[in-house]
Amino acid sequence: MAASLPAELLCRIFSAAEKHAYRDEVQSVLSFEERTRAEEAAAAEARALARLAALTARKPAVGTIELDLSEAEPSSQLAAAYMAAIEALLSRQGGSSTLSFTLSSTAPAAPYLVKAAPFASFQGLHIECRGLGGQHIMLLPSAALPRLPHVRRMTVQSYVRTAISLSLPMPRLESIQVFELEEELGPISADLVAISRPPARRGAPPPPPPFPALTCLELNAVQMKLDCSAMPALADARLTLVFPEAQFKVDNPSVLTALTSLDLTATTVFNDALLGEMGPGEVADTAVHSNCFSRLLGGLPPGGLRSLTINIAEPLNTPLKRALRQLSGLTALKLHCGEEDEAASEGAEEGAEEGAEEGAEEGEEGRVLRYRGPTVDCKWLDGMTALQELEVGTPACLANPAALGRLPALRALRCYSTNAMPAVVQHLSGLTRLELGSTSAMELADEEAILAALAALPALRRLVLGRATYARGTDAAALEAACKEYQDALQALAGHLPAGCEVEAEAPRAGHRWSW
């Protein structure tokens, strides 16, 4: 051993004393951490082995077992001691443990999973990736690890770009989550998430689906390759594709007969980190693409999907329009599309007149809000005869709003902006609930065009205003004045609303609203 290196192999082997409150219970968290220098220290390893032996004999009640292999792999003797401790802890009956790994690009989890797999109490699997990029988490069936029979939930977090391949049978698995992590230079998402069936052996029948009980899937990745036949019971999916260079491939969507809720988001990561990676002459693709979801939506069994959230940030192509038309069983639709920005106050009146047909409205202090982005032709929604709830960021993204009048079940409309609101609600005579997320009672009381449109909604029974209001000072007198203004605004609104319509709005808060 080099004299210049400190004689330590482990900074901390484990801590069985950590307590974490979970609902009404307190669970112990056992952590194994390995932080090595360039050379081993036999004395430190001997102490570690002694501690692990004592732990194995004692078998404390542990809710979560954390194994940190992010800096170096343990020696074979220490790895065997880790496995013996894991086996002893997971062999306790009556509990539901979670096994958590923190991996580097050189530390495989498979040997520990092989040891843990037979135990009924091992129901959670959590994997974190650290260190250098290029990590590939492969959970595939093998002779040593044919399945994980008791795992019910699986989560993956990565601090580096990671590829994840899943086909290891987990017959009780109910949820898979692959999270995006927020970092200083921007979010980090998985490079690839691939979920598939195990390959069939030559001459043998196709293997059964590896995840027959999976009902919830939440993925955030640059590329996704999903074989839906691997998860036929899927009911709730949240898929976020990250651009540029995103790819989305889906096979066998027609088997998703249980799918009722689908959240499809296409987002762009464009930050200093990406700029630094681009070479001379390269052009960053900052577009956000949503048409790639057309194969999934178009392949779903008709009438099954009930709730859809989709980001529309490019003109819809023909396959996506066709897919939307066939969603006859949809009852709730959320459209996130485009943005609004403010035109300069100079020439605001002229801009407002010119933009009246394009969804422009005059905002505070003479500024004009203009909608920039693709529009959704409401004629494409004609097939959604069961639609009851519609949510859009701004009504200005809706073209041909008269077609909404042909949706007989539509009763609720949620909008963040009031831009172009009168042009939309005049076609919704059956509307019973209207939510305006960015408007307060005081602001709405001054919007004559919107008030006139609301008065023409005979079935309206609830108006929800989501914007918080603040007193112009921090003292009691300022709050009292704000509350009086709030009550006056509610009374003014009541005079314009249909009989029986109630207003739900936040009361003023003390203090100032700060904007940075």
C-alpha positions as CSV (number, residue, x, y, z in Angstrom):
1,M,0.0,0.0,0.0
2,A,1.3,3.4,-0.9
3,A,2.3,5.4,2.2
4,S,0.7,8.6,0.7
5,L,-2.8,7.0,0.7
6,P,-4.9,7.0,3.8
7,A,-5.7,3.5,5.1
8,E,-9.4,3.4,4.6
9,L,-11.6,1.3,2.5
10,L,-15.0,2.4,3.8
11,C,-16.1,5.8,5.0
12,R,-19.3,4.3,6.4
13,I,-20.4,0.7,6.1
14,F,-23.9,1.0,7.3
15,S,-26.2,2.9,9.6
16,A,-29.1,1.0,11.0
17,A,-30.1,3.9,13.3
18,E,-31.6,6.2,10.6
19,K,-35.3,6.6,11.1
20,H,-37.8,7.9,8.6
21,A,-41.4,8.7,9.3
22,Y,-43.7,7.1,6.8
23,R,-47.4,7.8,7.4
24,D,-48.1,6.6,10.9
25,E,-45.1,4.3,11.1
26,V,-41.4,4.6,11.5
27,Q,-39.1,2.5,9.4
28,S,-35.4,1.9,9.7
29,V,-33.2,2.5,6.6
30,L,-30.1,0.4,6.3
31,S,-27.4,1.9,4.1
32,F,-24.3,0.2,2.7
33,E,-21.8,2.6,1.2
34,E,-18.5,1.8,-0.5
35,R,-16.0,4.6,-1.1
36,T,-12.5,3.2,-2.0
37,R,-9.1,4.6,-2.6
38,A,-6.7,3.3,-5.2
39,E,-5.7,0.4,-2.9
40,E,-7.5,-1.7,-0.4
41,A,-7.1,-1.4,3.4
42,A,-7.3,-4.8,4.9
43,A,-8.0,-3.6,8.4
44,A,-10.9,-1.5,7.3
45,E,-12.4,-4.3,5.3
46,A,-12.0,-6.7,8.2
47,R,-14.0,-4.3,10.4
48,A,-16.6,-4.0,7.7
49,L,-17.0,-7.8,7.5
50,A,-17.3,-8.0,11.2
51,R,-20.1,-5.4,11.3
52,L,-21.9,-7.1,8.4
53,A,-21.7,-10.5,10.2
54,A,-23.2,-9.0,13.3
55,L,-25.9,-7.4,11.3
56,T,-26.7,-10.6,9.5
57,A,-27.1,-12.4,12.8
58,R,-29.2,-9.7,14.4
59,K,-31.7,-9.3,11.5
60,P,-33.2,-5.9,12.5
61,A,-36.5,-4.8,11.1
62,V,-35.6,-2.6,8.0
63,G,-38.0,-0.9,5.6
64,T,-35.4,0.2,3.0
65,I,-32.0,-1.3,2.1
66,E,-29.7,1.1,0.3
67,L,-26.6,-0.2,-1.5
68,D,-24.2,2.4,-2.8
69,L,-21.9,1.1,-5.5
70,S,-21.3,4.4,-7.3
71,E,-17.6,4.9,-6.7
72,A,-16.1,1.4,-6.8
73,E,-17.2,-2.2,-6.7
74,P,-16.5,-4.0,-3.4
75,S,-14.1,-6.9,-3.2
76,S,-15.5,-10.3,-3.7
77,Q,-15.4,-11.1,0.0
78,L,-17.1,-7.9,1.0
79,A,-19.7,-8.3,-1.8
80,A,-20.5,-11.8,-0.4
81,A,-21.0,-10.3,3.0
82,Y,-23.3,-7.6,1.5
83,M,-25.3,-10.4,-0.1
84,A,-25.5,-12.4,3.1
85,A,-26.8,-9.3,5.0
86,I,-29.4,-8.5,2.3
87,E,-30.5,-12.2,2.4
88,A,-30.9,-12.0,6.2
89,L,-32.8,-8.8,6.1
90,L,-35.1,-9.7,3.3
91,S,-35.9,-13.1,4.8
92,R,-38.0,-11.5,7.5
93,Q,-41.7,-12.2,6.9
94,G,-44.5,-9.8,7.2
95,G,-42.8,-6.7,5.9
96,S,-42.5,-5.0,2.5
97,S,-38.9,-3.9,1.8
98,T,-37.5,-1.7,-0.9
99,L,-34.0,-2.5,-2.3
100,S,-32.3,0.6,-3.5
101,F,-29.1,0.7,-5.6
102,T,-26.8,3.6,-6.4
103,L,-24.7,2.5,-9.4
104,S,-21.7,3.7,-11.3
105,S,-21.0,2.8,-15.0
106,T,-19.0,-0.3,-13.8
107,A,-21.2,-1.6,-10.9
108,P,-23.8,-4.1,-12.0
109,A,-26.9,-4.7,-9.9
110,A,-27.7,-8.2,-11.2
111,P,-25.7,-10.2,-8.6
112,Y,-27.6,-8.5,-5.8
113,L,-30.9,-8.9,-7.5
114,V,-30.2,-12.6,-7.9
115,K,-29.7,-12.9,-4.2
116,A,-32.7,-10.8,-3.3
117,A,-35.2,-12.2,-5.8
118,P,-36.5,-15.2,-3.9
119,F,-37.8,-13.2,-0.9
120,A,-41.5,-12.3,-0.6
121,S,-40.8,-9.1,1.4
122,F,-38.8,-7.6,-1.5
123,Q,-41.5,-5.6,-3.2
124,G,-39.8,-2.3,-4.2
125,L,-36.8,-1.7,-6.5
126,H,-35.2,1.7,-6.8
127,I,-32.1,2.3,-9.0
128,E,-30.0,5.5,-9.1
129,C,-27.2,6.1,-11.6
130,R,-24.2,8.4,-10.8
131,G,-20.6,8.8,-12.0
132,L,-19.8,8.9,-15.7
133,G,-22.3,8.8,-18.5
134,G,-23.0,5.8,-20.7
135,Q,-24.6,3.7,-18.0
136,H,-26.9,1.0,-19.4
137,I,-29.3,-0.6,-16.9
138,M,-30.3,-3.9,-18.4
139,L,-32.8,-5.9,-16.5
140,L,-33.2,-8.9,-18.8
141,P,-34.0,-12.6,-17.9
142,S,-31.2,-15.0,-17.5
143,A,-30.6,-18.5,-16.1
144,A,-29.5,-17.0,-12.7
145,L,-32.3,-14.4,-12.6
146,P,-35.3,-15.6,-14.6
147,R,-37.8,-13.3,-12.9
148,L,-38.4,-11.0,-9.9
149,P,-41.6,-12.6,-8.6
150,H,-42.6,-10.2,-5.8
151,V,-41.6,-6.7,-7.0
152,R,-44.6,-4.4,-7.2
153,R,-43.0,-1.0,-7.9
154,M,-39.9,0.1,-9.7
155,T,-38.3,3.6,-9.9
156,V,-35.2,4.8,-11.8
157,Q,-33.4,8.1,-11.3
158,S,-30.3,9.1,-13.2
159,Y,-27.8,11.9,-12.7
160,V,-26.2,10.9,-16.0
161,R,-27.4,10.0,-19.5
162,T,-28.7,6.5,-19.2
163,A,-30.2,3.7,-21.3
164,I,-32.7,1.4,-19.7
165,S,-33.8,-1.9,-21.1
166,L,-36.6,-3.9,-19.3
167,S,-37.8,-7.3,-20.2
168,L,-37.1,-9.2,-16.9
169,P,-40.5,-10.8,-15.9
170,M,-42.0,-9.2,-12.9
171,P,-45.5,-10.8,-12.7
172,R,-46.7,-8.5,-9.8
173,L,-45.2,-5.3,-11.0
174,E,-47.8,-2.5,-10.8
175,S,-45.8,0.7,-11.6
176,I,-42.7,1.8,-13.4
177,Q,-41.4,5.4,-13.0
178,V,-38.3,6.8,-14.8
179,F,-37.9,10.3,-13.5
180,E,-36.3,13.4,-14.9
181,L,-33.9,15.1,-12.6
182,E,-33.6,18.9,-12.4
183,E,-30.0,20.1,-12.5
184,E,-28.4,23.5,-12.5
185,L,-27.8,23.5,-16.3
186,G,-31.1,21.8,-17.1
187,P,-33.0,18.6,-16.6
188,I,-31.4,15.2,-17.1
189,S,-33.5,12.6,-18.8
190,A,-32.8,9.0,-19.8
191,D,-31.4,8.6,-23.3
192,L,-33.5,5.5,-23.9
193,V,-36.2,3.5,-22.2
194,A,-37.0,0.2,-24.0
195,I,-39.7,-2.1,-22.6
196,S,-40.2,-5.4,-24.5
197,R,-41.1,-9.0,-24.2
198,P,-38.2,-11.5,-23.7
199,P,-37.2,-13.2,-27.0
200,A,-38.8,-16.5,-27.7
201,R,-36.5,-19.6,-27.7
202,R,-36.2,-21.5,-31.0
203,G,-39.0,-23.9,-31.4
204,A,-40.7,-22.7,-28.2
205,P,-44.0,-20.8,-28.0
206,P,-43.8,-17.0,-27.3
207,P,-43.2,-16.2,-23.7
208,P,-46.0,-14.6,-21.7
209,P,-46.0,-10.8,-21.1
210,P,-43.3,-9.9,-18.6
211,F,-45.4,-7.3,-16.9
212,P,-49.0,-8.6,-16.9
213,A,-50.1,-6.6,-13.8
214,L,-48.5,-3.3,-14.8
215,T,-51.1,-0.5,-14.6
216,C,-49.1,2.7,-14.2
217,L,-46.2,3.8,-16.5
218,E,-44.4,7.1,-16.1
219,L,-41.4,7.7,-18.5
220,N,-39.2,10.7,-19.2
221,A,-36.7,10.0,-22.0
222,V,-35.2,11.1,-25.3
223,Q,-36.1,7.8,-27.0
224,M,-38.8,5.4,-26.2
225,K,-39.3,1.9,-27.6
226,L,-42.4,0.3,-26.2
227,D,-43.9,-3.0,-27.0
228,C,-47.4,-2.7,-25.6
229,S,-47.9,-6.5,-25.6
230,A,-45.4,-6.6,-22.7
231,M,-47.9,-4.7,-20.5
232,P,-51.4,-5.5,-21.6
233,A,-53.1,-4.3,-18.4
234,L,-51.7,-0.7,-18.6
235,A,-54.4,1.8,-17.4
236,D,-52.5,5.0,-16.8
237,A,-49.5,6.2,-18.9
238,R,-47.5,9.5,-18.7
239,L,-45.0,9.7,-21.4
240,T,-42.6,12.7,-21.8
241,L,-40.4,12.8,-24.9
242,V,-37.4,15.2,-24.8
243,F,-36.2,16.9,-27.9
244,P,-34.0,17.4,-29.9
245,E,-33.2,13.9,-31.3
246,A,-36.3,12.3,-29.8
247,Q,-37.6,9.1,-31.2
248,F,-40.8,7.3,-30.3
249,K,-41.5,3.7,-31.4
250,V,-44.6,1.8,-30.2
251,D,-45.7,-1.7,-31.2
252,N,-49.0,-3.4,-30.6
253,P,-51.0,-0.5,-29.1
254,S,-54.2,-2.3,-29.9
255,V,-53.7,-4.6,-26.9
256,L,-54.1,-1.7,-24.5
257,T,-57.8,-2.4,-23.9
258,A,-57.5,-1.3,-20.2
259,L,-55.9,2.1,-21.0
260,T,-58.1,4.9,-19.7
261,S,-55.7,7.8,-19.0
262,L,-52.9,9.0,-21.3
263,D,-50.6,12.0,-20.8
264,L,-48.4,12.7,-23.8
265,T,-45.9,15.6,-23.6
266,A,-43.2,16.6,-26.0
267,T,-40.7,19.0,-24.5
268,T,-37.5,20.6,-25.5
269,V,-34.3,20.7,-23.5
270,F,-32.3,23.7,-24.7
271,N,-29.9,25.1,-22.3
272,D,-26.2,26.1,-21.8
273,A,-25.2,22.4,-21.5
274,L,-26.6,21.6,-25.0
275,L,-25.1,24.8,-26.5
276,G,-21.7,23.7,-25.2
277,E,-22.0,20.3,-26.8
278,M,-22.9,21.7,-30.3
279,G,-20.0,21.9,-32.7
280,P,-19.4,24.6,-35.3
281,G,-22.1,24.9,-37.9
282,E,-24.6,22.8,-36.0
283,V,-28.1,24.0,-35.7
284,A,-30.1,23.3,-32.6
285,D,-33.5,21.7,-33.2
286,T,-35.6,23.6,-30.7
287,A,-38.9,22.5,-32.1
288,V,-41.3,20.5,-30.0
289,H,-42.9,17.7,-31.9
290,S,-46.2,16.0,-31.1
291,N,-47.1,14.2,-34.3
292,C,-44.9,11.3,-33.3
293,F,-47.7,10.2,-31.0
294,S,-50.1,9.5,-33.8
295,R,-49.2,5.8,-34.1
296,L,-50.0,5.2,-30.5
297,L,-53.2,7.2,-30.5
298,G,-54.3,5.8,-33.8
299,G,-53.7,2.2,-32.7
300,L,-55.6,2.3,-29.5
301,P,-58.9,0.3,-29.4
302,P,-61.8,2.6,-30.1
303,G,-63.9,3.9,-27.2
304,G,-61.5,2.8,-24.5
305,L,-59.5,5.9,-23.6
306,R,-61.3,8.3,-21.2
307,S,-58.7,11.0,-20.4
308,L,-56.1,12.5,-22.8
309,T,-53.5,15.2,-22.1
310,I,-51.4,16.2,-25.1
311,N,-48.9,18.9,-26.0
312,I,-49.7,20.3,-29.4
313,A,-46.7,22.4,-30.5
314,E,-46.6,21.9,-34.2
315,P,-49.4,21.8,-36.9
316,L,-51.2,18.5,-36.7
317,N,-50.5,16.0,-39.5
318,T,-53.2,13.9,-41.0
319,P,-52.5,10.7,-38.9
320,L,-52.8,12.6,-35.7
321,K,-56.0,14.3,-36.8
322,R,-57.4,10.9,-37.8
323,A,-56.4,9.5,-34.4
324,L,-58.1,12.3,-32.5
325,R,-61.4,11.8,-34.5
326,Q,-61.6,8.2,-33.4
327,L,-61.4,8.8,-29.7
328,S,-65.2,8.5,-29.3
329,G,-65.0,7.4,-25.6
330,L,-63.0,10.4,-24.4
331,T,-64.6,12.3,-21.5
332,A,-61.7,14.7,-20.6
333,L,-59.2,16.4,-23.0
334,K,-56.4,18.7,-22.0
335,L,-54.6,20.6,-24.9
336,H,-51.4,22.3,-24.1
337,C,-50.5,24.3,-27.2
338,G,-48.5,27.4,-28.1
339,E,-47.8,30.5,-25.9
340,E,-49.0,34.0,-25.5
341,D,-46.7,37.0,-25.4
342,E,-47.2,40.7,-25.1
343,A,-46.9,43.2,-28.0
344,A,-45.3,46.5,-27.3
345,S,-47.7,49.2,-25.9
346,E,-46.8,51.5,-28.8
347,G,-49.6,51.1,-31.4
348,A,-51.4,48.7,-29.1
349,E,-54.9,49.8,-30.2
350,E,-54.0,49.3,-33.9
351,G,-52.5,45.9,-33.0
352,A,-55.6,44.9,-31.1
353,E,-57.8,45.7,-34.0
354,E,-55.7,43.9,-36.5
355,G,-55.3,40.9,-34.2
356,A,-59.0,40.6,-33.3
357,E,-59.5,37.7,-35.6
358,E,-56.2,36.1,-34.6
359,G,-56.9,35.9,-30.9
360,A,-55.3,39.1,-29.5
361,E,-56.6,41.0,-26.6
362,E,-55.6,44.1,-24.8
363,G,-54.1,43.4,-21.4
364,E,-53.1,45.5,-18.5
365,E,-51.7,49.0,-19.1
366,G,-52.6,48.9,-22.8
367,R,-50.4,45.8,-23.7
368,V,-51.7,43.3,-26.2
369,L,-51.6,39.6,-25.7
370,R,-50.9,37.7,-28.9
371,Y,-51.1,33.9,-29.3
372,R,-48.2,32.4,-31.2
373,G,-48.3,28.7,-31.9
374,P,-50.3,26.0,-33.8
375,T,-54.1,26.0,-33.7
376,V,-56.4,23.1,-33.0
377,D,-59.3,23.0,-35.4
378,C,-62.3,22.1,-33.3
379,K,-63.7,20.2,-36.3
380,W,-61.1,17.5,-35.5
381,L,-62.9,16.9,-32.2
382,D,-66.2,16.0,-33.9
383,G,-65.8,12.3,-33.0
384,M,-65.5,13.0,-29.3
385,T,-69.2,12.7,-28.6
386,A,-68.7,11.7,-25.0
387,L,-66.4,14.7,-24.2
388,Q,-67.5,16.4,-20.9
389,E,-64.4,18.4,-19.9
390,L,-62.1,20.5,-22.1
391,E,-58.9,22.2,-20.9
392,V,-56.9,24.6,-23.0
393,G,-54.1,27.1,-22.1
394,T,-55.8,29.8,-24.1
395,P,-59.0,29.8,-26.1
396,A,-57.0,31.6,-28.8
397,C,-55.5,28.2,-29.9
398,L,-58.9,27.0,-31.0
399,A,-59.9,27.5,-34.6
400,N,-63.5,27.1,-35.7
401,P,-64.9,27.1,-32.2
402,A,-68.4,26.8,-33.5
403,A,-67.7,23.1,-33.9
404,L,-67.6,22.8,-30.1
405,G,-71.4,23.3,-30.2
406,R,-71.6,19.8,-31.8
407,L,-70.2,18.1,-28.7
408,P,-73.4,17.3,-26.9
409,A,-71.9,16.2,-23.5
410,L,-69.4,19.1,-23.1
411,R,-70.1,20.7,-19.7
412,A,-66.8,22.1,-18.3
413,L,-64.2,24.4,-19.9
414,R,-60.9,25.2,-18.2
415,C,-58.6,28.0,-19.5
416,Y,-55.6,29.7,-18.1
417,S,-56.0,32.8,-20.3
418,T,-59.1,34.7,-21.3
419,N,-57.7,35.5,-24.7
420,A,-60.5,35.1,-27.3
421,M,-62.8,33.8,-24.6
422,P,-66.0,35.5,-26.0
423,A,-65.5,33.8,-29.4
424,V,-65.4,30.4,-27.8
425,V,-68.1,30.4,-25.1
426,Q,-70.8,31.8,-27.3
427,H,-71.0,28.3,-28.8
428,L,-71.2,26.5,-25.5
429,S,-74.8,27.1,-24.4
430,G,-74.8,23.9,-22.3
431,L,-71.7,24.8,-20.3
432,T,-72.2,24.4,-16.5
433,R,-68.7,25.0,-15.2
434,L,-66.0,27.5,-16.4
435,E,-62.6,27.8,-14.8
436,L,-60.3,30.8,-15.6
437,G,-56.9,30.2,-14.1
438,S,-55.2,33.6,-14.6
439,T,-58.1,35.9,-13.7
440,S,-59.2,37.4,-10.5
441,A,-62.7,38.8,-9.6
442,M,-61.5,42.4,-9.7
443,E,-60.0,41.9,-13.2
444,L,-63.0,40.1,-14.6
445,A,-65.4,42.7,-13.4
446,D,-63.8,45.2,-15.8
447,E,-64.0,42.8,-18.9
448,E,-67.2,43.9,-20.5
449,A,-66.9,41.6,-23.5
450,I,-66.3,38.5,-21.3
451,L,-69.1,39.4,-18.9
452,A,-71.6,39.7,-21.9
453,A,-70.5,36.3,-23.1
454,L,-71.0,34.8,-19.6
455,A,-74.4,36.3,-19.4
456,A,-75.4,34.3,-22.5
457,L,-74.6,31.0,-20.9
458,P,-78.0,30.0,-19.4
459,A,-76.8,26.7,-17.9
460,L,-73.7,28.1,-16.2
461,R,-73.7,27.2,-12.5
462,R,-70.1,27.7,-11.3
463,L,-67.4,30.2,-12.3
464,V,-64.0,29.4,-10.9
465,L,-61.3,32.2,-10.8
466,G,-57.8,31.0,-10.0
467,R,-55.7,34.1,-9.8
468,A,-54.7,35.1,-6.3
469,T,-55.0,38.8,-5.3
470,Y,-52.8,40.6,-2.8
471,A,-53.4,43.7,-0.6
472,R,-51.4,46.8,-1.5
473,G,-49.7,46.7,1.9
474,T,-48.9,44.5,4.8
475,D,-51.0,46.1,7.5
476,A,-54.5,45.2,8.5
477,A,-56.0,48.4,6.9
478,A,-54.6,47.4,3.5
479,L,-56.0,43.9,3.8
480,E,-59.4,45.2,4.8
481,A,-59.5,47.6,1.8
482,A,-58.5,44.7,-0.5
483,C,-61.3,42.5,1.0
484,K,-63.9,45.3,0.4
485,E,-62.7,45.6,-3.2
486,Y,-63.0,41.9,-3.6
487,Q,-66.6,41.8,-2.2
488,D,-67.6,44.7,-4.5
489,A,-66.2,42.9,-7.5
490,L,-68.1,39.7,-6.6
491,Q,-71.3,41.7,-6.3
492,A,-70.6,43.3,-9.7
493,L,-70.0,39.9,-11.3
494,A,-73.3,38.5,-9.8
495,G,-75.2,41.1,-11.7
496,H,-73.9,39.8,-15.1
497,L,-74.0,36.1,-14.5
498,P,-77.0,33.8,-15.1
499,A,-79.3,33.1,-12.2
500,G,-78.0,30.4,-9.9
501,C,-74.4,30.7,-10.9
502,E,-71.9,30.7,-8.0
503,V,-68.4,32.3,-8.1
504,E,-65.5,30.5,-6.6
505,A,-62.5,32.8,-6.1
506,E,-59.6,33.3,-3.6
507,A,-60.0,36.0,-1.0
508,P,-57.2,38.6,-1.0
509,R,-54.0,37.8,0.8
510,A,-51.9,40.1,3.0
511,G,-48.6,41.5,1.6
512,H,-47.3,42.1,-1.9
513,R,-47.0,39.7,-4.8
514,W,-43.3,39.8,-5.9
515,S,-42.3,39.2,-9.4
516,W,-38.7,38.5,-10.3
